[in-house]
Amino acid sequence: MFTYISESIDELKNNVTLPPRAESTNLMVIVAVFSIIFALATWGVDSLFSELILLYFNNIIN
């Protein structure tokens, strides 16, 4: 276990390169915008299905 952790830390120090700060910021903005759009789309579909189910059951009951 200790060998695995030691090798993982060594690999992170020597083999992983981070993108420049500007690129990281741009990617973060893209991910945030996509997440908001996806959340709004999910909310919209959920609201639509909720209304359709309410209409369906209100018509069956009445």
N, CA, C and O atoms as a MOPAC input file, in Angstrom:
PM7 MOZYME 1SCF
protein

 N      0.82700 1    -1.19100 1     0.00000 1
 C      0.00000 1     0.00000 1     0.00000 1
 C      0.87600 1     1.26100 1     0.00000 1
 O      0.62100 1     2.21000 1    -0.74200 1
 N      1.90600 1     1.24800 1     0.84500 1
 C      2.79000 1     2.41100 1     0.90800 1
 C      3.55400 1     2.60000 1    -0.40300 1
 O      3.80700 1     3.72800 1    -0.82800 1
 N      3.91600 1     1.49100 1    -1.03200 1
 C      4.61100 1     1.56600 1    -2.31700 1
 C      3.70400 1     2.19800 1    -3.36900 1
 O      4.14900 1     3.03500 1    -4.15500 1
 N      2.44200 1     1.80000 1    -3.38300 1
 C      1.48000 1     2.35800 1    -4.33700 1
 C      1.33600 1     3.86300 1    -4.14100 1
 O      1.36800 1     4.62700 1    -5.10600 1
 N      1.17800 1     4.28000 1    -2.89700 1
 C      1.02400 1     5.71400 1    -2.61200 1
 C      2.28200 1     6.47400 1    -2.99700 1
 O      2.20400 1     7.55200 1    -3.58600 1
 N      3.43200 1     5.92100 1    -2.66900 1
 C      4.69500 1     6.56800 1    -3.01100 1
 C      4.86400 1     6.69600 1    -4.52200 1
 O      5.27100 1     7.74900 1    -5.01300 1
 N      4.55500 1     5.63300 1    -5.26000 1
 C      4.66500 1     5.68300 1    -6.71900 1
 C      3.64000 1     6.64600 1    -7.32300 1
 O      3.93100 1     7.31800 1    -8.31200 1
 N      2.45400 1     6.71400 1    -6.73700 1
 C      1.44200 1     7.64700 1    -7.23800 1
 C      1.88800 1     9.09000 1    -7.05900 1
 O      1.72700 1     9.91000 1    -7.96300 1
 N      2.44500 1     9.40000 1    -5.90300 1
 C      2.93800 1    10.76100 1    -5.65300 1
 C      4.08900 1    11.08200 1    -6.59200 1
 O      4.16700 1    12.18700 1    -7.12800 1
 N      4.97400 1    10.13200 1    -6.79000 1
 C      6.10800 1    10.32600 1    -7.69800 1
 C      5.61500 1    10.57800 1    -9.12600 1
 O      6.13800 1    11.44600 1    -9.82500 1
 N      4.61300 1     9.81900 1    -9.54900 1
 C      4.07400 1    10.00800 1   -10.90000 1
 C      3.41400 1    11.37000 1   -11.03900 1
 O      3.56700 1    12.03000 1   -12.06700 1
 N      2.68000 1    11.79900 1   -10.01400 1
 C      2.06000 1    13.12600 1   -10.06600 1
 C      3.11300 1    14.23300 1   -10.16000 1
 O      2.92600 1    15.21200 1   -10.88300 1
 N      4.20800 1    14.07900 1    -9.43500 1
 C      5.25700 1    15.10500 1    -9.44700 1
 C      6.00800 1    15.14900 1   -10.76900 1
 O      6.37800 1    16.22800 1   -11.23200 1
 N      6.23900 1    13.98400 1   -11.38500 1
 C      7.13100 1    13.93100 1   -12.54100 1
 C      6.42900 1    13.81400 1   -13.89500 1
 O      6.98900 1    14.24500 1   -14.90300 1
 N      5.24100 1    13.25500 1   -13.95000 1
 C      4.62200 1    12.96200 1   -15.25300 1
 C      3.37100 1    13.76700 1   -15.56500 1
 O      2.91600 1    13.77300 1   -16.70900 1
 N      2.81100 1    14.43900 1   -14.58400 1
 C      1.57300 1    15.18200 1   -14.80400 1
 C      1.89900 1    16.65400 1   -14.99700 1
 O      2.60000 1    17.25900 1   -14.18600 1
 N      1.38000 1    17.22500 1   -16.08200 1
 C      1.54600 1    18.65900 1   -16.30700 1
 C      0.17400 1    19.31400 1   -16.31800 1
 O     -0.75600 1    18.82700 1   -16.96200 1
 N      0.06300 1    20.39700 1   -15.61600 1
 C     -1.20100 1    21.12300 1   -15.55600 1
 C     -1.24300 1    22.14800 1   -16.68400 1
 O     -0.21000 1    22.70800 1   -17.05400 1
 N     -2.42700 1    22.39600 1   -17.23100 1
 C     -2.52700 1    23.43200 1   -18.26500 1
 C     -2.31900 1    24.81000 1   -17.64500 1
 O     -2.42900 1    24.97800 1   -16.43000 1
 N     -2.02200 1    25.78500 1   -18.48300 1
 C     -1.86400 1    27.15200 1   -17.95800 1
 C     -3.15200 1    27.63500 1   -17.28900 1
 O     -4.24200 1    27.13300 1   -17.56600 1
 N     -3.00100 1    28.60800 1   -16.41300 1
 C     -4.14300 1    29.11200 1   -15.63600 1
 C     -5.26700 1    29.63300 1   -16.54400 1
 O     -6.44100 1    29.41000 1   -16.25100 1
 N     -4.93000 1    30.30800 1   -17.61500 1
 C     -5.94800 1    30.86300 1   -18.52100 1
 C     -6.75800 1    29.73800 1   -19.16600 1
 O     -7.98000 1    29.83900 1   -19.27900 1
 N     -6.09000 1    28.68100 1   -19.58200 1
 C     -6.79300 1    27.55600 1   -20.19900 1
 C     -7.69200 1    26.84800 1   -19.17300 1
 O     -8.81400 1    26.45200 1   -19.48700 1
 N     -7.18400 1    26.69800 1   -17.95700 1
 C     -7.98800 1    26.08500 1   -16.90000 1
 C     -9.24100 1    26.91200 1   -16.61700 1
 O    -10.32500 1    26.36200 1   -16.42100 1
 N     -9.08600 1    28.22300 1   -16.59700 1
 C    -10.23200 1    29.09900 1   -16.35700 1
 C    -11.24800 1    28.96900 1   -17.48200 1
 O    -12.44800 1    28.87500 1   -17.22300 1
 N    -10.77900 1    28.96200 1   -18.73700 1
 C    -11.70000 1    28.81300 1   -19.87000 1
 C    -12.44700 1    27.49000 1   -19.80200 1
 O    -13.65500 1    27.44400 1   -20.03400 1
 N    -11.74000 1    26.42200 1   -19.48800 1
 C    -12.38400 1    25.11700 1   -19.39300 1
 C    -13.39600 1    25.07700 1   -18.24700 1
 O    -14.45800 1    24.46800 1   -18.37300 1
 N    -13.06400 1    25.72400 1   -17.13500 1
 C    -13.98300 1    25.76400 1   -16.00400 1
 C    -15.26600 1    26.50100 1   -16.37800 1
 O    -16.35800 1    26.07500 1   -16.00200 1
 N    -15.14000 1    27.60200 1   -17.11200 1
 C    -16.31200 1    28.35400 1   -17.54200 1
 C    -17.17100 1    27.50200 1   -18.48400 1
 O    -18.39700 1    27.50000 1   -18.37300 1
 N    -16.53700 1    26.78600 1   -19.39900 1
 C    -17.27500 1    25.92500 1   -20.32500 1
 C    -18.03900 1    24.84900 1   -19.56100 1
 O    -19.20800 1    24.59200 1   -19.84900 1
 N    -17.38900 1    24.22800 1   -18.60000 1
 C    -18.04300 1    23.18500 1   -17.79900 1
 C    -19.19500 1    23.77500 1   -16.98900 1
 O    -20.25800 1    23.16200 1   -16.89700 1
 N    -19.00100 1    24.94800 1   -16.40600 1
 C    -20.05900 1    25.57700 1   -15.61300 1
 C    -21.26000 1    25.91700 1   -16.48400 1
 O    -22.39800 1    25.66000 1   -16.09200 1
 N    -21.02300 1    26.49300 1   -17.66400 1
 C    -22.12600 1    26.84700 1   -18.56600 1
 C    -22.86800 1    25.60000 1   -19.02200 1
 O    -24.09900 1    25.57500 1   -19.02500 1
 N    -22.13000 1    24.56600 1   -19.40700 1
 C    -22.76800 1    23.32200 1   -19.82800 1
 C    -23.58800 1    22.71500 1   -18.69400 1
 O    -24.68600 1    22.20900 1   -18.92400 1
 N    -23.06000 1    22.76200 1   -17.47400 1
 C    -23.77300 1    22.20700 1   -16.32700 1
 C    -25.08000 1    22.95100 1   -16.07500 1
 O    -26.10300 1    22.33500 1   -15.77700 1
 N    -25.04600 1    24.27400 1   -16.19500 1
 C    -26.25600 1    25.07300 1   -15.99400 1
 C    -27.27700 1    24.77300 1   -17.08700 1
 O    -28.46300 1    24.60900 1   -16.80100 1
 N    -26.82500 1    24.70200 1   -18.33300 1
 C    -27.73700 1    24.40300 1   -19.44300 1
 C    -28.34100 1    23.02000 1   -19.27400 1
 O    -29.54100 1    22.84200 1   -19.48100 1
 N    -27.53300 1    22.04400 1   -18.90400 1
 C    -28.03200 1    20.68500 1   -18.70900 1
 C    -29.01900 1    20.63300 1   -17.55000 1
 O    -30.03500 1    19.94300 1   -17.63600 1
 N    -28.73600 1    21.35300 1   -16.46700 1
 C    -29.65400 1    21.38600 1   -15.32100 1
 C    -30.98300 1    22.02200 1   -15.71800 1
 O    -32.04000 1    21.53200 1   -15.32200 1
 N    -30.94400 1    23.09800 1   -16.48800 1
 C    -32.18400 1    23.73800 1   -16.93500 1
 C    -32.97700 1    22.83500 1   -17.87600 1
 O    -34.20400 1    22.78100 1   -17.79500 1
 N    -32.29000 1    22.13200 1   -18.76000 1
 C    -32.97200 1    21.19700 1   -19.65700 1
 C    -33.61300 1    20.06800 1   -18.86800 1
 O    -34.74600 1    19.67900 1   -19.15400 1
 N    -32.91300 1    19.54200 1   -17.88900 1
 C    -33.46400 1    18.47400 1   -17.04800 1
 C    -34.67300 1    18.97600 1   -16.27500 1
 O    -35.68100 1    18.27600 1   -16.17700 1
 N    -34.58400 1    20.17700 1   -15.72800 1
 C    -35.71100 1    20.77700 1   -15.01100 1
 C    -36.90600 1    20.96100 1   -15.94700 1
 O    -38.04300 1    20.69000 1   -15.56100 1
 N    -36.65700 1    21.41600 1   -17.16200 1
 C    -37.74200 1    21.62100 1   -18.11900 1
 C    -38.43900 1    20.32100 1   -18.48400 1
 O    -39.66800 1    20.26800 1   -18.50800 1
 N    -37.68700 1    19.28700 1   -18.76500 1
 C    -38.27400 1    17.99000 1   -19.10400 1
 C    -39.03700 1    17.42800 1   -17.90500 1
 O    -40.12300 1    16.87100 1   -18.06600 1
 N    -38.48100 1    17.56800 1   -16.71900 1
 C    -39.14500 1    17.09300 1   -15.50700 1
 C    -40.46200 1    17.83500 1   -15.28600 1
 O    -41.47100 1    17.22000 1   -14.94100 1
 N    -40.45400 1    19.14200 1   -15.48000 1
 C    -41.68200 1    19.92700 1   -15.32300 1
 C    -42.72600 1    19.52200 1   -16.35400 1
 O    -43.90600 1    19.39800 1   -16.02700 1
 N    -42.30100 1    19.31700 1   -17.58800 1
 C    -43.22600 1    18.90400 1   -18.64000 1
 C    -43.86300 1    17.55600 1   -18.31700 1
 O    -45.08100 1    17.40700 1   -18.40800 1
 N    -43.04800 1    16.57700 1   -17.94200 1
 C    -43.58700 1    15.25900 1   -17.59600 1
 C    -44.49700 1    15.33000 1   -16.37600 1
 O    -45.50900 1    14.63200 1   -16.31600 1
 N    -44.14600 1    16.16300 1   -15.40900 1
 C    -44.97500 1    16.32800 1   -14.22000 1
 C    -46.35800 1    16.85600 1   -14.60300 1
 O    -47.37500 1    16.35400 1   -14.12300 1
 N    -46.38900 1    17.86000 1   -15.46000 1
 C    -47.67300 1    18.41100 1   -15.90900 1
 C    -48.47500 1    17.38700 1   -16.70500 1
 O    -49.68900 1    17.28000 1   -16.53400 1
 N    -47.80200 1    16.63400 1   -17.57200 1
 C    -48.49000 1    15.61100 1   -18.35800 1
 C    -49.08800 1    14.52500 1   -17.46600 1
 O    -50.20700 1    14.07100 1   -17.70200 1
 N    -48.35100 1    14.11500 1   -16.45500 1
 C    -48.86300 1    13.09800 1   -15.53100 1
 C    -50.03700 1    13.64800 1   -14.73700 1
 O    -51.02300 1    12.93900 1   -14.53200 1
 N    -49.95600 1    14.89400 1   -14.28700 1
 C    -51.08800 1    15.49100 1   -13.57500 1
 C    -52.31900 1    15.56200 1   -14.46200 1
 O    -53.41700 1    15.23300 1   -14.01200 1
 N    -52.16700 1    15.98000 1   -15.70200 1
 C    -53.30100 1    16.02800 1   -16.63300 1
 C    -53.88900 1    14.64400 1   -16.84900 1
 O    -55.11000 1    14.48700 1   -16.85100 1
 N    -53.04700 1    13.64800 1   -17.02900 1
 C    -53.49200 1    12.27700 1   -17.25400 1
 C    -54.30600 1    11.76800 1   -16.07100 1
 O    -55.40500 1    11.24600 1   -16.25500 1
 N    -53.77500 1    11.91600 1   -14.85800 1
 C    -54.48600 1    11.39000 1   -13.69100 1
 C    -55.71900 1    12.22400 1   -13.34700 1
 O    -56.69800 1    11.67900 1   -12.83700 1
 N    -55.69600 1    13.52600 1   -13.61400 1
 C    -56.90700 1    14.33600 1   -13.39300 1
 C    -58.01700 1    13.92500 1   -14.33600 1
 O    -59.18700 1    13.94500 1   -13.95400 1
 N    -57.67400 1    13.54900 1   -15.57700 1
 C    -58.69000 1    13.09500 1   -16.53100 1
 C    -59.21500 1    11.71700 1   -16.16200 1
 O    -60.39200 1    11.44000 1   -16.39100 1
 N    -58.39400 1    10.85000 1   -15.60500 1
 C    -58.85900 1     9.52200 1   -15.20700 1
 C    -59.78000 1     9.61400 1   -13.99900 1
 O    -60.80500 1     8.93400 1   -13.94800 1
 N    -59.43100 1    10.43700 1   -13.04100 1
 C    -60.21800 1    10.56700 1   -11.79800 1
 C    -61.55800 1    11.22200 1   -12.09100 1
 O    -62.57800 1    10.81000 1   -11.53900 1
 N    -61.57500 1    12.22400 1   -12.94200 1
 C    -62.82800 1    12.94300 1   -13.22600 1
 C    -63.52300 1    12.23200 1   -14.29300 1
 O    -64.60600 1    12.64600 1   -14.70800 1

